[in-house]
Amino acid sequence: MSERPRTLGDLKASGWKSVSVKTEMRRNLLARLRRKEQIFPGILGYDETVVPQVVNAILSMHDMLFLGLRGQGKTRMLRMLVNLLDEALPIVAGSDINDDPYHPLSKYGRDHVANYGDECPIEWIGRDRRYHEKLATPDVTIADLIGEVDLIKHAEGRHLASEDVMHFGLIPRSHRGIFCMNELPDLSPKIQVGLFNVLEERDVQIRGFPIRLDLDLCMVFSANPEDYTNRGRIVTPLKDRIGSVVRTHYPISRALGIEITEANAWTQREDGIAVAVPHFMKEIVEEASRLARSSPHVNQASGVSVRMSIANYENMVSNAERRATLVGENEAVVRVGDLAFLTASSRGKMELTMSEEPGEEDKLVGRIVGEAVKTVFDQKFNPKQFRNVVEYFESGKTIEFGDRSTAAEVLQRVSPVRGFKQQIETIAAELEPAMAKGPLAVPLQASVAEFLLEGLHTHNRLNKTVTHGGSTYAQ
């Protein structure tokens, strides 16, 4: 920044040219496309669906509305748009609204350029100062967004008819940048109406004063679909003024959902026991979220956030870490028993339908997790493979797993079942060949044993009694 022009005269001599913010974003986007660079690094599953919509909108120099259910990465993508701005931008030094030195809008900027001429001081700002975001809440006022008469400035002697007495809101302060309004339907209708001129004519009026600010803005919004009845609506004329409405979506496959969860979940815990997660347990966690998104007991207009998978994954790992720490194990592999503790991380991640009774959320989570286990089990096994296991329980035997059972204790309790130990070892080697050898072999086999028994339970081959200390399988 220090090597850049510091006065208006130096800026002119450098050959720098002023362009609109949308032209700037379009130019930088085309350069990225030519270099085959990712537009939204870290955003998975949108390359063929959402990203082309966003690219087209930017190339068309449109304002954008990201429309989708919660937990679909809308805000994250909107914040990444700032990377399409130039690294640095010159403004009239001290300007509240990032005045263009060539075309200043505010009285402050106009006076500075008029008074100093080519000696007018120039300040360079980075991308971070060109992005402003506001979460729409019912108490947001038009003064927050557009501006207000500053009575303190008036008390200092400035006349009410002077533009000097104005205090600009977030939208004018976003001049030559990006302004983001999150959760647009939560904005009261009268405030949405106040955005009409900003979107169409790019001007603002403050307290009726004839102040025309020809703002240069890229306006972006996020919203849940209109039929989400717990929220407000986007007034139709405002939506009509938004150039492109980009629809987002949840992961289209379980494999993609697992990839997103692994990329965002906090599992690298250097201060604790390393916990390994077999792939079938990852599938169960993701399948639970997918089943919730199609459950008639869940309000699908609200959606089931990807954050549910992430939080459940982290809690599953944490319970395995807790168990291993308490029993003194050095290695841990997550087990089906750890899924019993997902209710805490699932609460609040989904909304029940109006017909559901209070307190049903935890029961629903348990049913969904059980169905997820059954779905994953069915894709890998046939219950008839484990007739020997069912026969053991038909003879009146039971097997109990406690929340603090070590991996060795789990295997010891299943060892009396004829041929089951050999089946567990074979299946563990097939499902997780890398884990099946070395120090994780025994914890992995314990995880497989619990998975198989739970799968038989979901097929009604076994009964299961759940207590706070663990669970008991019986006929």
C-alpha positions as CSV (number, residue, x, y, z in Angstrom):
1,M,0.0,0.0,0.0
2,S,2.8,2.4,0.9
3,E,4.1,2.3,-2.7
4,R,0.8,3.4,-4.2
5,P,-0.1,6.9,-5.3
6,R,-0.8,9.1,-2.3
7,T,-2.3,12.2,-4.0
8,L,-4.9,12.7,-6.7
9,G,-2.2,14.0,-9.0
10,D,-0.1,10.9,-8.5
11,L,-3.2,8.7,-9.1
12,K,-3.9,10.4,-12.4
13,A,-0.2,10.1,-13.4
14,S,-0.2,6.4,-12.6
15,G,-2.9,5.7,-15.2
16,W,-5.3,4.2,-12.7
17,K,-8.9,4.1,-14.1
18,S,-12.1,4.0,-12.1
19,V,-14.7,1.3,-12.9
20,S,-17.9,0.3,-11.2
21,V,-17.8,-2.4,-8.6
22,K,-19.8,-4.8,-10.7
23,T,-17.4,-4.3,-13.7
24,E,-14.5,-4.9,-11.3
25,M,-16.1,-8.2,-10.1
26,R,-16.9,-9.3,-13.6
27,R,-13.3,-8.6,-14.8
28,N,-11.7,-10.4,-11.9
29,L,-14.2,-13.4,-12.2
30,L,-13.3,-13.8,-15.9
31,A,-9.6,-13.8,-15.0
32,R,-10.2,-16.5,-12.5
33,L,-12.2,-18.6,-15.0
34,R,-9.4,-18.3,-17.5
35,R,-6.9,-19.5,-14.9
36,K,-9.2,-22.4,-14.0
37,E,-9.3,-21.2,-10.3
38,Q,-12.0,-22.1,-7.9
39,I,-14.5,-19.4,-7.3
40,F,-15.6,-20.7,-3.9
41,P,-12.8,-22.8,-2.4
42,G,-14.0,-25.1,0.3
43,I,-17.6,-25.1,-0.9
44,L,-18.4,-28.7,-2.0
45,G,-21.2,-30.1,-4.1
46,Y,-22.2,-26.8,-5.9
47,D,-19.8,-26.9,-8.9
48,E,-22.4,-28.1,-11.4
49,T,-25.5,-26.5,-9.8
50,V,-25.1,-23.4,-7.7
51,V,-21.8,-22.0,-8.9
52,P,-22.8,-21.6,-12.6
53,Q,-25.8,-19.6,-11.4
54,V,-23.6,-17.3,-9.4
55,V,-21.1,-16.9,-12.2
56,N,-23.8,-16.0,-14.7
57,A,-25.3,-13.4,-12.3
58,I,-21.9,-11.7,-11.8
59,L,-21.2,-11.8,-15.5
60,S,-24.6,-10.2,-16.0
61,M,-23.8,-7.6,-13.3
62,H,-26.8,-8.5,-11.3
63,D,-27.7,-8.1,-7.7
64,M,-28.3,-11.5,-6.2
65,L,-30.6,-13.3,-3.7
66,F,-29.4,-16.6,-2.4
67,L,-32.5,-18.6,-1.6
68,G,-32.3,-21.9,0.3
69,L,-32.9,-23.7,3.5
70,R,-30.7,-23.2,6.6
71,G,-27.2,-24.7,6.6
72,Q,-26.7,-24.6,2.8
73,G,-23.7,-22.3,2.9
74,K,-25.4,-19.2,1.7
75,T,-23.7,-16.7,4.0
76,R,-20.3,-18.4,3.5
77,M,-20.6,-18.0,-0.2
78,L,-21.7,-14.4,0.0
79,R,-18.7,-13.5,2.1
80,M,-16.4,-15.1,-0.5
81,L,-17.7,-12.7,-3.1
82,V,-15.3,-10.1,-1.6
83,N,-12.4,-12.1,-3.2
84,L,-13.6,-10.9,-6.6
85,L,-12.8,-7.3,-5.7
86,D,-9.5,-5.7,-6.4
87,E,-6.8,-6.1,-3.8
88,A,-6.8,-2.3,-3.1
89,L,-9.0,0.7,-4.0
90,P,-8.2,4.4,-3.8
91,I,-10.5,6.7,-1.9
92,V,-10.5,10.3,-0.8
93,A,-8.7,10.1,2.5
94,G,-11.0,10.2,5.5
95,S,-14.2,9.7,3.5
96,D,-17.0,7.9,5.2
97,I,-18.4,6.4,2.0
98,N,-15.3,5.5,0.1
99,D,-15.5,8.4,-2.3
100,D,-14.0,7.9,-5.7
101,P,-11.2,10.5,-6.1
102,Y,-12.3,11.0,-9.7
103,H,-16.1,11.2,-8.9
104,P,-16.7,12.0,-5.2
105,L,-20.3,11.7,-4.0
106,S,-20.3,13.1,-0.5
107,K,-20.0,16.8,0.3
108,Y,-16.8,15.9,2.3
109,G,-15.3,14.3,-0.8
110,R,-16.4,17.0,-3.2
111,D,-15.0,19.7,-0.9
112,H,-11.7,17.9,-0.5
113,V,-11.1,17.5,-4.2
114,A,-12.2,21.1,-4.9
115,N,-10.0,22.6,-2.2
116,Y,-6.8,20.5,-2.7
117,G,-7.0,19.7,-6.4
118,D,-4.2,17.4,-7.4
119,E,-2.8,17.5,-3.9
120,C,-5.9,15.9,-2.5
121,P,-4.7,13.1,-0.2
122,I,-5.6,9.5,-1.3
123,E,-6.0,6.5,0.9
124,W,-6.0,2.9,-0.2
125,I,-8.4,0.4,1.3
126,G,-8.4,-3.4,1.1
127,R,-11.2,-5.8,0.3
128,D,-12.2,-6.2,3.9
129,R,-13.4,-2.6,4.1
130,R,-15.5,-2.9,1.0
131,Y,-17.9,-5.6,2.4
132,H,-20.6,-4.9,4.9
133,E,-23.1,-7.3,6.2
134,K,-26.3,-6.9,8.2
135,L,-28.5,-9.5,9.8
136,A,-32.1,-8.6,9.2
137,T,-34.1,-8.4,12.4
138,P,-37.4,-6.8,13.1
139,D,-35.8,-3.9,14.9
140,V,-33.6,-2.8,12.0
141,T,-34.5,0.8,11.0
142,I,-34.1,2.6,7.8
143,A,-31.7,4.9,9.6
144,D,-29.4,1.8,10.2
145,L,-29.3,1.1,6.5
146,I,-29.6,4.6,4.8
147,G,-28.7,7.1,7.4
148,E,-30.0,9.8,9.8
149,V,-29.6,13.4,10.8
150,D,-26.9,13.6,13.4
151,L,-28.1,15.9,16.1
152,I,-24.7,16.1,17.7
153,K,-23.3,17.6,14.4
154,H,-26.3,20.0,14.4
155,A,-25.6,21.0,18.0
156,E,-22.0,21.8,17.0
157,G,-23.4,24.5,14.7
158,R,-24.0,22.8,11.4
159,H,-27.2,23.8,9.7
160,L,-29.9,21.1,9.3
161,A,-30.2,21.9,5.6
162,S,-26.5,21.1,5.1
163,E,-25.3,17.7,4.0
164,D,-22.6,18.0,6.7
165,V,-25.1,17.1,9.3
166,M,-25.9,13.7,7.9
167,H,-24.7,10.4,9.4
168,F,-24.6,7.8,6.7
169,G,-25.9,4.2,7.3
170,L,-24.4,0.9,6.2
171,I,-25.6,1.1,2.6
172,P,-23.9,4.4,1.7
173,R,-20.8,3.3,3.6
174,S,-20.7,0.3,1.3
175,H,-20.4,2.5,-1.7
176,R,-18.0,1.0,-4.3
177,G,-18.3,-2.4,-2.5
178,I,-20.7,-5.2,-1.6
179,F,-23.6,-4.9,0.8
180,C,-25.1,-8.1,2.2
181,M,-28.5,-8.4,3.9
182,N,-28.8,-11.8,5.6
183,E,-32.2,-13.4,6.2
184,L,-34.1,-10.8,4.1
185,P,-37.6,-12.0,4.9
186,D,-37.0,-11.1,8.6
187,L,-36.8,-7.4,7.5
188,S,-40.0,-5.6,8.1
189,P,-42.0,-4.9,4.9
190,K,-41.7,-1.1,5.3
191,I,-37.9,-1.4,5.4
192,Q,-37.9,-3.7,2.4
193,V,-39.8,-1.0,0.6
194,G,-37.1,1.5,1.5
195,L,-34.6,-0.6,-0.5
196,F,-36.5,-0.1,-3.8
197,N,-34.6,3.0,-4.8
198,V,-31.3,1.6,-3.7
199,L,-31.8,-1.4,-6.0
200,E,-33.3,0.3,-9.0
201,E,-32.2,4.0,-9.0
202,R,-29.1,3.6,-6.7
203,D,-30.0,6.7,-4.8
204,V,-31.0,7.4,-1.2
205,Q,-33.0,10.1,0.6
206,I,-32.4,10.9,4.2
207,R,-35.2,12.5,6.2
208,G,-36.7,13.9,3.0
209,F,-33.6,15.9,2.2
210,P,-33.0,16.1,-1.6
211,I,-29.6,14.3,-1.3
212,R,-28.9,12.2,-4.3
213,L,-26.1,9.7,-3.8
214,D,-25.5,7.8,-7.0
215,L,-24.3,4.7,-5.2
216,D,-22.1,2.1,-6.8
217,L,-23.0,-1.1,-5.1
218,C,-23.4,-4.9,-5.5
219,M,-26.4,-5.8,-3.4
220,V,-26.6,-9.4,-2.2
221,F,-29.2,-11.1,0.0
222,S,-29.8,-14.4,1.6
223,A,-33.2,-15.9,2.5
224,N,-35.1,-19.0,3.3
225,P,-37.9,-19.9,0.9
226,E,-41.1,-17.8,1.3
227,D,-43.2,-20.8,2.4
228,Y,-41.3,-21.0,5.7
229,T,-44.3,-20.0,7.8
230,N,-42.3,-18.9,10.9
231,R,-40.7,-16.1,8.9
232,G,-41.9,-13.1,7.0
233,R,-42.0,-12.7,3.2
234,I,-40.0,-10.9,0.6
235,V,-42.3,-8.2,-0.8
236,T,-42.8,-8.9,-4.4
237,P,-41.7,-5.5,-5.9
238,L,-38.3,-5.9,-4.0
239,K,-37.8,-9.4,-5.4
240,D,-38.6,-8.1,-8.8
241,R,-35.7,-5.7,-8.6
242,I,-33.1,-8.4,-7.7
243,G,-31.4,-9.5,-10.9
244,S,-30.8,-13.2,-10.1
245,V,-32.2,-15.6,-7.5
246,V,-29.8,-18.4,-6.9
247,R,-31.2,-21.6,-5.4
248,T,-29.0,-23.6,-3.1
249,H,-29.5,-27.2,-1.9
250,Y,-28.4,-29.8,0.5
251,P,-25.8,-32.5,-0.5
252,I,-27.2,-34.6,-3.3
253,S,-25.5,-37.8,-2.1
254,R,-24.5,-39.3,1.1
255,A,-20.9,-39.5,0.0
256,L,-20.8,-35.8,-0.6
257,G,-22.5,-35.1,2.7
258,I,-19.7,-37.1,4.5
259,E,-17.1,-35.1,2.6
260,I,-18.6,-31.8,3.7
261,T,-18.9,-33.0,7.3
262,E,-15.3,-34.2,7.4
263,A,-14.1,-30.9,6.0
264,N,-15.9,-28.9,8.7
265,A,-16.0,-31.1,11.8
266,W,-13.4,-30.5,14.5
267,T,-11.8,-33.9,15.0
268,Q,-8.0,-33.1,15.1
269,R,-7.7,-32.9,18.9
270,E,-4.1,-32.8,19.7
271,D,-4.7,-32.5,23.4
272,G,-6.7,-35.7,23.7
273,I,-6.9,-39.4,22.6
274,A,-6.9,-39.8,18.8
275,V,-10.3,-41.2,17.7
276,A,-10.8,-43.2,14.5
277,V,-14.1,-43.2,12.7
278,P,-15.0,-46.2,10.5
279,H,-16.6,-45.3,7.3
280,F,-19.9,-47.1,8.2
281,M,-20.2,-44.8,11.3
282,K,-19.7,-41.8,9.0
283,E,-22.5,-43.1,6.8
284,I,-24.8,-43.6,9.7
285,V,-24.3,-40.0,10.9
286,E,-24.9,-38.5,7.4
287,E,-27.9,-40.9,6.7
288,A,-29.6,-39.7,9.9
289,S,-29.6,-36.1,8.6
290,R,-30.8,-37.3,5.2
291,L,-33.7,-39.2,6.7
292,A,-34.6,-36.2,8.8
293,R,-34.9,-34.2,5.6
294,S,-37.6,-36.6,4.4
295,S,-39.3,-37.3,7.6
296,P,-43.0,-36.3,7.8
297,H,-42.5,-35.5,11.5
298,V,-40.0,-32.7,10.6
299,N,-41.0,-29.3,9.2
300,Q,-39.4,-29.5,5.8
301,A,-40.1,-25.9,5.1
302,S,-37.5,-25.1,7.8
303,G,-35.0,-27.8,6.7
304,V,-32.4,-29.8,8.5
305,S,-29.1,-28.0,8.5
306,V,-25.8,-29.6,7.5
307,R,-24.7,-28.3,10.9
308,M,-26.7,-31.3,12.3
309,S,-24.3,-33.7,10.7
310,I,-21.3,-31.7,11.7
311,A,-22.4,-31.4,15.4
312,N,-23.4,-35.0,15.6
313,Y,-20.1,-36.2,14.1
314,E,-18.2,-34.1,16.7
315,N,-20.3,-35.4,19.6
316,M,-19.9,-39.0,18.4
317,V,-16.1,-38.5,18.4
318,S,-16.2,-36.7,21.8
319,N,-18.1,-39.6,23.4
320,A,-15.6,-42.1,22.1
321,E,-12.8,-39.8,23.5
322,R,-14.6,-39.6,26.8
323,R,-15.1,-43.3,27.1
324,A,-11.5,-44.1,26.2
325,T,-10.2,-41.6,28.7
326,L,-12.3,-43.0,31.5
327,V,-11.4,-46.6,30.9
328,G,-7.7,-45.9,30.3
329,E,-7.5,-46.9,26.6
330,N,-4.9,-45.3,24.4
331,E,-6.8,-45.9,21.1
332,A,-10.4,-45.3,20.4
333,V,-12.8,-46.2,17.6
334,V,-16.4,-44.8,17.6
335,R,-19.1,-47.4,18.2
336,V,-22.9,-47.5,17.8
337,G,-23.2,-46.9,21.5
338,D,-21.8,-43.4,21.0
339,L,-24.9,-42.6,18.8
340,A,-27.0,-42.5,21.9
341,F,-25.5,-39.2,22.8
342,L,-26.4,-37.4,19.5
343,T,-29.7,-36.1,20.9
344,A,-27.9,-33.1,22.5
345,S,-26.3,-32.1,19.2
346,S,-29.5,-32.8,17.2
347,R,-31.8,-30.6,19.4
348,G,-32.6,-27.4,17.6
349,K,-31.2,-28.6,14.3
350,M,-34.7,-29.5,13.1
351,E,-38.2,-28.2,13.8
352,L,-41.1,-30.7,14.3
353,T,-44.4,-30.3,12.5
354,M,-47.2,-28.6,14.3
355,S,-48.9,-32.0,15.1
356,E,-45.9,-33.3,17.2
357,E,-46.2,-33.2,20.9
358,P,-43.7,-31.3,23.1
359,G,-40.8,-33.5,24.1
360,E,-41.0,-35.7,21.0
361,E,-37.8,-34.3,19.5
362,D,-35.5,-36.7,21.4
363,K,-37.6,-39.7,20.6
364,L,-37.7,-38.7,17.0
365,V,-33.9,-38.4,16.9
366,G,-33.6,-41.9,18.4
367,R,-35.9,-43.3,15.7
368,I,-34.1,-41.6,12.9
369,V,-30.7,-42.8,14.1
370,G,-32.1,-46.3,14.4
371,E,-33.4,-46.1,10.8
372,A,-30.0,-44.8,9.6
373,V,-28.3,-47.8,11.2
374,K,-30.8,-50.1,9.4
375,T,-30.3,-48.4,6.1
376,V,-26.5,-48.7,6.2
377,F,-26.7,-52.3,7.6
378,D,-28.9,-53.3,4.7
379,Q,-26.5,-52.0,2.1
380,K,-23.7,-54.2,3.4
381,F,-25.3,-57.3,5.0
382,N,-28.3,-59.6,5.0
383,P,-29.7,-60.5,8.4
384,K,-29.7,-64.2,7.4
385,Q,-25.9,-64.1,7.5
386,F,-26.1,-63.9,11.3
387,R,-28.5,-66.8,12.0
388,N,-25.9,-68.1,14.5
389,V,-26.1,-64.8,16.5
390,V,-29.9,-65.0,16.6
391,E,-29.8,-68.6,17.8
392,Y,-27.6,-67.6,20.7
393,F,-30.1,-65.1,22.0
394,E,-33.0,-67.6,21.3
395,S,-31.5,-69.8,23.9
396,G,-32.2,-67.1,26.5
397,K,-28.7,-65.5,26.6
398,T,-28.2,-61.7,26.8
399,I,-25.3,-59.4,26.0
400,E,-24.8,-56.1,27.8
401,F,-22.6,-53.2,26.7
402,G,-21.9,-50.4,29.1
403,D,-21.1,-46.9,28.3
404,R,-17.7,-47.6,29.8
405,S,-17.1,-51.0,28.3
406,T,-13.6,-51.3,26.9
407,A,-13.1,-52.8,23.4
408,A,-11.7,-55.9,24.9
409,E,-14.7,-56.3,27.2
410,V,-17.1,-55.9,24.2
411,L,-15.2,-58.7,22.3
412,Q,-15.2,-60.9,25.4
413,R,-18.9,-60.6,25.8
414,V,-19.6,-61.6,22.2
415,S,-17.1,-64.4,22.1
416,P,-19.5,-67.1,23.4
417,V,-21.6,-66.7,20.3
418,R,-20.7,-69.5,17.9
419,G,-18.6,-68.3,14.9
420,F,-19.4,-64.6,15.7
421,K,-15.9,-63.6,16.5
422,Q,-14.6,-64.9,13.2
423,Q,-17.4,-63.1,11.4
424,I,-16.4,-59.8,13.1
425,E,-12.8,-60.2,12.2
426,T,-13.6,-60.9,8.6
427,I,-16.0,-58.0,8.3
428,A,-13.7,-55.6,10.0
429,A,-10.9,-56.5,7.5
430,E,-13.3,-56.0,4.6
431,L,-14.8,-52.7,5.8
432,E,-11.7,-51.0,7.1
433,P,-8.5,-52.8,5.9
434,A,-6.2,-50.0,7.0
435,M,-7.6,-50.1,10.6
436,A,-7.9,-53.8,10.9
437,K,-4.2,-54.2,11.5
438,G,-2.2,-52.7,14.3
439,P,-3.3,-51.0,17.5
440,L,-6.8,-50.1,16.2
441,A,-7.7,-53.7,15.3
442,V,-9.4,-54.6,18.6
443,P,-11.3,-51.3,19.0
444,L,-12.5,-51.6,15.4
445,Q,-13.7,-55.2,16.0
446,A,-15.7,-53.9,19.0
447,S,-17.2,-51.2,16.8
448,V,-18.2,-53.8,14.2
449,A,-19.7,-56.1,16.8
450,E,-22.0,-53.4,18.1
451,F,-22.9,-52.4,14.6
452,L,-23.9,-55.9,13.7
453,L,-26.0,-56.4,16.8
454,E,-27.7,-53.0,16.4
455,G,-28.5,-53.9,12.7
456,L,-30.1,-57.2,13.8
457,H,-32.1,-55.2,16.4
458,T,-33.4,-52.8,13.8
459,H,-34.6,-55.8,11.8
460,N,-36.5,-57.1,14.9
461,R,-34.3,-60.1,15.2
462,L,-33.2,-59.0,18.7
463,N,-34.7,-56.9,21.4
464,K,-32.8,-54.0,23.0
465,T,-33.2,-52.4,26.4
466,V,-31.5,-49.0,26.8
467,T,-30.4,-47.7,30.1
468,H,-28.4,-44.6,31.2
469,G,-25.4,-46.9,31.6
470,G,-25.6,-48.7,28.3
471,S,-27.8,-51.2,26.5
472,T,-28.7,-54.9,26.7
473,Y,-29.4,-57.2,23.7
474,A,-31.8,-60.1,24.2
475,Q,-34.4,-62.2,22.4
